[in-house]
Amino acid sequence: MRSENLYQASSALIIPTRGGADGVTAKTLLSRWRGQKWLPDELIIVRGASNSATGRNLGVNVSDADLLIFLDDDGEPCDEMVLKNVVMALIEDESIWLSGAAIQLPESASRFQRMYARQLPQNVVEIKEKTVDSVYAFTLCCAIERTHFNQVGGFNERLIATVDSELRDRLRRAGGRVVVAAGAGVYHPPPKSLSSMMCRAFWYGKGVAQGAVLFKEDNWRTETKPRSMFYMITKTIFSVLCLILDWDELREHRIKPAFMPLRMLHIWSMSAGYIYARLFMSANDRDNDSEPIVEKYSFDD
């Protein structure tokens, strides 16, 4: 077991958000997380970074904290134990390098969002009774020691998407475990409409295409394994089976009747983004650089 000193170590909660009126206010974030049973020493909000990876890395750079907790600006805790449970998973097992919370569907989710969650179930993860290794530990809410974060080089700022999975690949490559912590859940809203779902899938497809170029020699990768044009086109063609079969059961070579039109459209949109990026984008294309603003707060504020 790690020393309890990690629980008492200097700590920072880092949240990237958009600039200006599009971002989430400090008042909202402080109010949302202040009720936790365990709180970090400081809250760092990074506004207007060119991408979330850049924002998170900047937040780390302006802090001296030994324990880093990353949150998305639209995540909300399911209960008052979330941060404590995520951190305790690190304390209890030194083989764990990144500990995350399970994604939960907000109670206020619309009919479309609930349909989306049923047809793309990786967007909702069951809260675990025991800490388990998982590919579903996201920066929606996660904790990592600075030493391990620095060892793997932080977040990859070149990436358009797949930032979470790419970091997980490198952490496991370096010998660490990535887990979903017992008893930890965070509400995270799915896309609100069909158009927003398809835009999100298109963006993700561009990230998969970027990875196919950047990581083409990285045979050790699992989650960000490079995908070929042939693979994506074949997947798109066979995705019409989503209209009669459960896609996830089919991937496990099992047959189960289902009607999953959103899953099919998601695959089509992702493939369109992939093809567009492979034809028209450079692997190093990214959002225009902007001048981010860093804000520091205490939960006593």
C-alpha positions in Angstrom: 0.0 0.0 0.0 1.2 3.5 -0.8 1.9 5.7 2.2 -0.9 7.8 3.5 1.4 10.7 2.7 0.0 10.6 -0.9 -3.5 11.4 0.6 -1.9 14.4 2.4 0.3 15.4 -0.5 -0.1 18.8 -2.2 -2.9 18.5 -4.8 -4.5 20.4 -7.6 -7.8 20.1 -9.4 -7.3 21.1 -13.1 -10.2 22.0 -15.4 -9.8 23.3 -18.9 -12.8 25.2 -20.3 -13.6 27.5 -23.2 -12.7 31.2 -23.2 -15.1 34.0 -22.6 -18.8 33.5 -22.1 -18.6 30.0 -23.6 -16.7 28.7 -20.7 -17.9 27.5 -17.3 -17.6 30.1 -14.5 -15.3 29.6 -11.5 -18.4 30.1 -9.3 -20.1 27.2 -10.9 -17.2 24.9 -10.7 -16.4 25.8 -7.1 -20.1 25.3 -6.1 -20.3 22.0 -8.0 -17.3 20.4 -6.3 -17.0 22.1 -2.9 -19.2 19.6 -1.2 -16.7 16.7 -1.6 -15.5 14.9 1.5 -11.9 15.3 0.3 -10.8 18.5 -1.5 -7.5 19.4 -3.2 -5.5 22.3 -2.2 -6.2 24.4 -5.2 -8.5 24.7 -8.2 -6.8 25.6 -11.5 -9.1 26.7 -14.4 -7.4 27.1 -17.8 -9.5 29.1 -20.3 -9.2 29.3 -24.0 -6.4 26.8 -24.6 -6.2 25.5 -28.2 -7.2 22.1 -27.0 -7.9 20.2 -23.8 -4.5 18.5 -23.8 -2.7 21.9 -23.9 -5.0 23.2 -21.2 -4.3 20.3 -18.9 -0.6 20.4 -19.4 -0.6 24.2 -18.7 -2.5 23.6 -15.5 0.1 21.1 -14.4 3.0 23.5 -15.3 1.6 26.4 -13.2 1.2 24.1 -10.1 3.7 22.5 -7.8 1.2 19.9 -6.7 2.3 16.3 -6.3 -1.1 14.9 -6.9 -3.0 15.9 -10.0 -6.8 15.6 -10.5 -8.3 16.3 -13.9 -11.9 17.1 -14.6 -14.0 18.1 -17.6 -15.9 21.3 -17.2 -19.3 19.6 -17.8 -18.9 16.7 -15.3 -20.8 16.7 -12.1 -20.2 14.5 -9.1 -22.7 11.7 -8.4 -22.1 12.0 -4.6 -19.7 13.6 -2.1 -17.2 10.7 -2.2 -16.1 10.9 -5.8 -12.7 12.6 -5.4 -11.9 10.7 -2.2 -12.6 7.4 -3.8 -10.6 8.2 -6.9 -7.6 9.3 -4.9 -7.9 6.3 -2.5 -7.5 3.9 -5.4 -4.0 5.4 -6.0 -3.2 5.1 -2.3 -4.2 1.5 -1.9 -2.2 0.1 -4.8 1.1 1.4 -6.0 0.7 -0.4 -9.3 -2.1 2.0 -10.2 -0.9 5.0 -12.1 -4.3 6.5 -13.2 -7.5 6.2 -11.4 -10.8 7.4 -12.9 -14.5 7.7 -12.2 -17.3 5.9 -14.0 -19.4 7.9 -16.5 -23.0 8.2 -15.5 -26.0 9.4 -17.4 -27.5 12.6 -15.8 -30.9 12.2 -14.3 -32.1 15.1 -16.4 -31.1 13.4 -19.7 -33.5 13.8 -22.6 -35.2 10.9 -24.5 -32.6 11.3 -27.2 -29.7 11.2 -24.8 -31.0 8.1 -23.2 -31.4 6.5 -26.6 -27.8 7.5 -27.4 -26.6 5.9 -24.2 -28.4 2.6 -24.9 -27.0 2.4 -28.4 -23.5 3.5 -27.6 -23.1 2.0 -24.1 -19.4 2.9 -23.7 -20.7 6.4 -22.8 -22.2 5.1 -19.6 -20.1 2.9 -17.3 -21.4 1.1 -14.2 -20.1 2.4 -10.9 -17.8 -0.3 -9.6 -18.0 -2.1 -6.2 -14.3 -2.9 -6.5 -11.5 -1.0 -8.3 -11.0 -2.6 -11.8 -8.7 -2.2 -14.7 -10.6 -0.5 -17.5 -10.4 1.3 -20.8 -13.1 3.5 -19.6 -11.0 5.7 -17.2 -11.4 9.1 -18.7 -10.1 12.6 -17.9 -13.7 13.4 -17.2 -12.5 12.7 -13.7 -9.2 11.1 -12.9 -6.2 11.3 -10.6 -2.5 10.7 -11.3 0.7 11.4 -9.4 2.9 14.1 -10.9 5.9 11.7 -11.1 4.0 9.3 -13.3 2.5 12.1 -15.4 5.9 13.5 -16.0 7.4 10.1 -16.7 5.2 9.6 -19.7 5.4 13.2 -20.9 1.9 14.4 -20.0 -0.9 14.8 -22.6 -0.1 14.8 -26.3 -0.9 18.3 -27.4 -0.8 17.4 -31.1 -3.9 15.3 -31.0 -7.3 16.5 -32.2 -9.1 13.7 -30.3 -8.3 10.3 -28.6 -6.3 12.2 -25.9 -7.5 10.0 -23.0 -6.9 6.6 -24.8 -3.5 7.7 -26.1 -2.4 8.6 -22.5 -3.7 5.3 -21.2 -1.6 3.5 -23.8 1.5 5.2 -22.7 0.9 4.7 -19.0 0.4 0.9 -19.5 3.5 0.8 -21.8 5.5 2.4 -18.9 4.3 -0.3 -16.5 1.3 1.4 -14.8 -2.3 0.3 -14.4 -5.3 2.3 -15.4 -8.5 1.7 -13.4 -12.0 2.9 -12.6 -12.1 3.4 -8.9 -14.6 1.7 -6.6 -17.6 3.8 -5.7 -16.7 6.8 -8.0 -19.2 8.1 -10.6 -19.5 11.4 -12.4 -22.5 12.6 -14.4 -21.6 13.5 -18.0 -24.2 14.6 -20.6 -24.3 12.9 -24.0 -24.8 14.9 -27.2 -28.2 16.7 -27.0 -29.2 16.2 -30.7 -28.6 14.1 -33.8 -26.6 16.9 -35.3 -24.3 17.3 -32.3 -23.8 13.5 -32.1 -22.7 13.4 -35.7 -20.4 16.4 -35.4 -18.8 14.8 -32.3 -18.3 11.5 -34.2 -16.9 13.3 -37.2 -14.4 15.1 -35.0 -13.5 11.8 -33.3 -13.0 10.2 -36.8 -10.5 12.9 -37.6 -8.6 12.0 -34.5 -8.5 8.4 -35.4 -7.1 9.3 -38.8 -4.4 11.5 -37.2 -3.4 8.5 -35.0 -3.2 6.3 -38.0 -0.4 8.5 -39.3 1.3 9.5 -36.0 1.3 6.0 -34.5 1.8 3.9 -37.6 5.0 2.4 -36.3 3.7 1.9 -32.7 2.8 -1.8 -32.8 2.5 -1.8 -29.0 -0.5 0.4 -28.9 -3.9 -1.2 -28.1 -6.5 1.6 -27.7 -5.0 3.9 -30.3 -3.9 1.2 -32.6 -3.6 2.7 -36.1 -6.7 2.1 -38.3 -6.4 1.8 -42.1 -8.7 3.3 -44.7 -9.7 -0.3 -45.6 -10.7 -1.0 -42.0 -12.8 2.1 -41.7 -14.6 1.6 -45.0 -15.3 -2.0 -44.2 -16.6 -1.1 -40.8 -18.9 1.5 -42.4 -20.3 -1.0 -44.9 -21.1 -3.6 -42.2 -22.5 -1.1 -39.8 -25.9 -1.4 -41.7 -26.2 -4.5 -39.5 -26.9 -2.1 -36.7 -30.5 -1.9 -38.0 -31.2 -5.6 -37.2 -28.4 -6.7 -34.8 -26.7 -5.5 -31.6 -23.3 -4.2 -32.8 -21.5 -4.9 -29.5 -22.7 -8.5 -29.4 -21.7 -8.9 -33.0 -18.1 -7.8 -32.2 -18.0 -10.6 -29.7 -19.2 -13.1 -32.4 -22.6 -13.4 -30.8 -26.0 -12.7 -32.5 -28.6 -10.6 -30.8 -31.5 -8.8 -32.5 -31.5 -5.1 -32.1 -32.4 -1.8 -33.8 -29.5 0.7 -33.4 -29.8 3.5 -36.0 -27.9 6.0 -33.9 -25.0 3.5 -33.7 -24.9 3.2 -37.5 -25.0 7.0 -38.0 -22.3 7.4 -35.4 -20.0 5.0 -37.4 -20.8 6.7 -40.7 -20.0 10.1 -39.3 -16.8 8.9 -37.7 -15.7 7.3 -40.9 -16.5 10.5 -42.8 -14.3 12.4 -40.5 -11.6 9.8 -40.9 -11.7 9.9 -44.7 -11.8 13.7 -44.7 -8.7 13.9 -42.5 -6.7 11.3 -44.4 -7.4 13.1 -47.7 -7.2 16.8 -46.7 -5.4 17.2 -43.4 -1.9 17.0 -42.2 -1.2 14.8 -39.1 0.0 17.9 -37.3 -3.1 20.1 -38.1 -4.7 21.4 -34.9 -6.8 24.2 -33.7 -5.5 27.7 -34.0 -3.3 28.7 -31.1 -4.8 31.1 -28.7 -3.5 32.8 -25.5 -5.0 30.8 -22.6 -5.9 32.4 -19.3 -5.0 30.6 -16.0 -7.1 31.2 -12.9 -6.2 29.8 -9.5 -8.7 29.4 -6.6 -9.0 27.8 -3.2 -12.1 25.9 -2.2 -12.2 28.3 0.8 -13.0 31.2 -1.6 
